[in-house]
Amino acid sequence: AEHDILGSFTHLSIGANPAYRAEWNGVDVQGVMPGANEQQGTTQAGVAHFQLQEGGLTGGRTRKLGDFGLRAVTQVGASRLQTLRDAGIHSRGELATASVREIANLSGIGDSLARTIIESAQVLAADEVRKAPDASLPTSDPVFIDIETDGLNPTMVWLIGVLIREPEERYMSFIETDPTNPAQALEMFLSWLSEFGDNRPIVAYNGWEFDFPVIEEHVTEHCPEYLAVWQDAWKFDLYDWVVSENNALLPGVTNKLDDVAPALGWNSADTGLTGAEVGRLFQRYAENPCQATELDWDRHKRYCENDVRALAYIYDTIRDTTNRMSRGGGNGDTASSSSKTSSQGTLSDF
């Protein structure tokens, strides 16, 4: 039977995973069944994870079981998890308060690894950043960016969000909605950069894995007259600086920005979008531009702006922290804490 429902609401569908979010005839639809679904890229069942905000349900996705508990701690995989449990340590809080000697004496751990996993547990438990004693961020005023494309193998960079603080705070959207004009957003951004970006680091999150090479590839193809401007620009990947160069420890069950930023107190804007959804919607529109497929451009610009501002928030938190790492080991190599995969290369998915 049909019922008249007043106000905004979200339809929960058991036919899709929590990573699925779309609009069906004007109704927001959110997947809620965290099962394996090869078509949606989920090969194993997991845990449904939702972030509830005022006005409705948002931020649903499927979590791996390894994202929770002790498995979220750096360097704690299945075997070390069992070792810790056998020693009576069942939570991150218990691990955070354990002594180095106690953990080092466990089978296969030792002093250095004990310090690593204890400090990782402390950072997760306290929702804080710790920075290496000799680590420093660029002193020049940053240009924070994020790009939106039509997928992981993009044919177009159609939106570039930019945030600067000097000489005054300003956010800019370099956008082109015509899928037959793939150069326009890049040309606008690089024209601005050539005039105002001198000696300022261009800061992205996971930039070396997506944003930076994608921009270079598309500048080379669509507007080569700006290639030297881009190649000469100072590029700084905050994720790479933190994880690969071991300059900081971040809270959150993963190092993806949409885990780290909320753990540090960032209040994300609710657009109901994910990076994968943004790419899929633009791809659909590019294949058949019409009123039925056209995007809500303001909504997508807000999504990108939230990503850029979340990046700046984490950057500022790292810069301003007085908390220091007590070890030199770094984040280690576990699926839960140093994944480099991304559904779109955008910040909220990474």
Secondary structure, 3 states (H helix, E strand, C coil): CCCCCCCCCEEEECCCCCCCEEEECCEEEEECCCCCEHHHCECCCCEEEEEEECCEEEEEEEECHHHCHHHHCCCCCHHHHHHHHHCCCCCHHHHHCCCHHHHHCCCCCHHHHHHHHHHHHHHHHHCCCEECCCCCCCCCCCEEEEEEECCCCCCCEEEEEEEECCCCCEEEEEECCCCCCCCHHHHHHHHHHHHHCCCCCEEECCCCCCHHHHHHHHHHHHCHHHHHHHHHCCEEEHHHHHHHCCCEECCCCCCCHHHHHHHCCCCCCCCCCCHHHHHHHHHHHHHCCCCCCCCCHHHHHHHHHHHHHHHHHHHHHHHHCCCECCCCCCCCCCCCCCCCCCCCCCHHHC
